[in-house]
Amino acid sequence: MVSSQAFGPAVSRRLFGLLAAGVLSLTALAIQAQTTPVLRIGAIPSVANQATEKAIELAKAQGLNVQLIEFADWVLPNTALAEGSIDANFFQHDPFLERFNQSRGTRLKPIAYGYSTTIGLFSKKLKKGDAIPEGATIAVLSDPVNQARSLLLLESIGLLKQKPGANHLATQADITDNPKKLKIVAIEGAQSARVFEDVTAVVTYTTFAKHAGVDEKQGLAFDNTVPDNVKRYAIRWVTTPEHENDPRLLKFIAIYQQSPEVKQILRKLYGELIDFPW
């Protein structure tokens, strides 16, 4: 070990000053994180929240205090945002938000892209490459936008046909041909992990397949093979027009998007079944 005396008193004082400044800077950031108003982000339970929690940890080191609040369904994060009990949310894609705003008369606004994952057809009873049997029961997501997305996936692999022009707002009423006589049942998205034992297969997000103990890479089909779907169904950072320029929110989104640690977590969770459209 080299004594600080070897550098002389002037150098020693400078070294001490630098160390003291570093400690004071860290202390100041810690105090700032404690005194800055909490930025409240709404979400639904998801393994992807691990990445958001990492961003929260990184933000705290930069003096930003962020809290992730999980809601039980896909409506509450938007109603809470509209009512002002949270500052932003991070769980939905554009078609879902557009439908919510239209039906509720709200003005919630997407301000940045998050990650984009595919939905897939998953099963605990069939293996990748197996044919869907006659009369199989297929669970699809129940909300209007995600149900349309589910039906479009089933159509893309030849399990049913829909009216010409059926798009991201299609419903089961648009089905014109069901050659395998599939029984299609609608279930609430956040509950889809619980129905795998009761049906032949489930159309849902990879997140919920993982919650059900299904290897998401073994999905029977996916919809991210269509390039337009990557941005259309990317998870968006959403807030109110009054908060779209909130410096705390913009800083936190930048931390999320620019941190290699965040992207590493998402890659670990989803492998090649994820895109980063930002």
Buried (B, 14 or more C-beta within 10 A) or exposed (E): EEEEEEEEEEEBEEEEEEEEEEEEEEEEBEEBBEEEEEBBBBBBBBBBBEBBBBBBBBBBEEBBBBEBBBBEBBBBBBBBBBEEEBBBBBBBBBBBBBBBBEEEEBEBBBBBBBBBBBBBBBBBEBEEEEEBEEEBBBBBBBBBBBBBBBBBBBBBEEBBBBEEEBEBBBEBEBBEEBEBEBEBBBBBBBBBBBBBEEBBBBBBBBBBBBBBEBEBBBBBBBBBEBEEBBBBBBBBBBBBEEBBEBEBBBBBBBBBBEBEEBBEBBBEBBEEBBBBBB
